[in-house]
Amino acid sequence: MRILLIGEMSNVHWTLAEGLRELNHKVTVASDGQDWKKYKRDTDYLSKGKMGMIRFFFKYIFSSSYRSFDVVQFINTNQLFISNYKFFNYPLFVYTFLFNKKVFLSAYGDDYFWVHACQTNKYRYTPFDSKNFSELKNEHLDYSLAFLDKNKQSDNTLMANRANGIIAGLYEYYHAYQHSSFAAKTIFIPFPINMNDLTYIPNKIGSDNKMKIFIGVQKLRSAWKGTDVLNKIIQEFAETHKEEVQVMIAESLPYAKYVKMYQQCNIVVDQLYSYSPAMNALGAMAQGKILMGGGEPEMYALYGETENFPIINVIPDKDQIWKQLEYLLKNKKNFESMGLKSRAFVEKYHNHIDVAQKYVSFWEKM
């Protein structure tokens, strides 16, 4: 098939494309590389500024570059144009249907249905609870709440209704769409991880006998992801155990530098308010790191996993987080076997070729 993947989130589309190419499909990834993250793509998608966006709109309409594909997949409903230019989204989505065979929508991040599910208590906790725990201003909160705007709700509903199918990449987003009128056309497919690019490294304590913890911080989303809360508790724990614990912090680094830094650690800290691991977390697990983040029973149930539960699950509760840190410190001798379980989980559910085949099967079925 000829496949066009539009937009990027944490390297999902590029990794999916790698799997699809292994299956002999012709794939084009169009994205902006997610700004400073600089993810790979085949062609740049969108231009910044008012005139840049207007030029891109007409380029999209009149160019043959976005036509005649068997499958087009949008990373989400808000990928095309944001803020003042959001009224371009639905017309371009409809245009895409006119000149391509099938068009699919991904549920990989913030959209109306997920925010609505958060606001109507469909989860035990959500990133919106950060306002109760964080001492920082939540830079992402207004952005997410904006999806409840009537125009965005309308766009999201119209696109979901028109799409041939919807693919959710995490438990959180699948759960949200199961509480919508589009449950029947929504499927959960795990995120793809290219295992060939991620070498397994035995997770061992170094000669200094310290448990090394890595925390990646996105400055503008620290409160939203809960890394500010986790960092504070972990720093306090490290201060209490100076001789046994070392913390390394990476702030808003490009992906390649981010990976290089966490490879020196035993434990990678992910998000506080998540129920399941996303791309960066899965990449760390594939390299034998112990993940401290979202690993709730609902997520394992969705996978169908009944034996291997490798993630050190954390919730917005200081005592629970502290106990998990104490558990890790007491089990340093088991880090290598725990890291092997991390790798095995990703190999079983996230191999990019297996995941790509699941996408192909769903695209063909719908």
C-alpha positions, 0 to 999 in steps of 0.5 A: 500500500501507499501510506501517508502518516501525517503529524508526529508524537514522540516518534510514533509515526516514524517508528510505525513507518519503519515497521511498515517498510519492513512489510514492503509498504511505501510510506511517507511521514509528514511532520514538523519533527515536533520542534526541538525534539527533531524527530525524523520525517520524509517531508516537513509538514506546516510552516510557522507564522500566519503567512506560512500556514496560509501558504501550506494550506494552499500547497496542501490543496493544490499539490499532488503530494497529499493525494492518491494514497491507500491510507492516510492517518492523522496523528490527532484532530489538532495536528493540522492547524492550532490556535488562531488557524484551527478553522482549517482543520476540518476542511483539510480533513474532508479534502483528504477524504476526497483524494485518498482511499481511506483516512484514519484518526489516531488517539495518541494525545489530547483531544475532546474525548479524552479531556471530556472523559477526564472531566467526567470522572472516567478515571481515578486520577488524571493530569488535571489533578496536578493543580492539587499537587503541583507548586508550579504553574501548569503551562499545559492545563489551558491548552488541554481544557481548550479541547472542550471548546464547542468548535474543537468538540465539533471538529473532533466529532466530525473527524471521528465520525468521518474517519474509517477507523480510530486507533488508540495507542494507550489505555487512557485514550482507548478508554476515553473513546470507549465512552464515546459514540465511536467505540465500535470503530476504535481499536487499541494497538500498542505503540511501536518500538524498533527493537533493532535500534535499542540495544539491551544493556544488563541493568547492574549497579556500578562500582559505587554501589549507588542506585541511579535514577533518571528524570526527564523534564519538559519544562513547560509540561513538568506540572502536567506530567507530574515530574515536578512532584516526582522529582521533589519526592525522589530528591528528598529520598536521595538526600535521605539515602546519600550514600546509596542513591544518585539522581540525574535530571535532563531538561528539554533535551533532543531525543538522542541526547535524552537517551544517551543520558538515561543509559547511564541509569538503572531507573527511568522515571516517567509520568505520575498521572499516566496509567501506561507507558508511552514511547520514551518510557517503552524505549527505556524499558527495551534497553533494560531499564526499570520504569517508574511510572504508569503501570496500572492493572487496567493497562495490563488487562487491555494487553491481556498480560497476566504474568509479567508486570515490570513497571514500578507503578506510581500514583499521586500519593507521596507515601506510595511513591516513597514505598516504591523507592524503598522497594527498589533500594532493597532490591538492587541485587534484582535489577538485572532480572527486573530489566530483563522483564522490561525488555521482554514486555516490550518485545512481546507487545511493541515490536514495530513489525508486529505492531505495523502488521496490526495496523495493516490488518485494521486498515484493510478490515475497515 
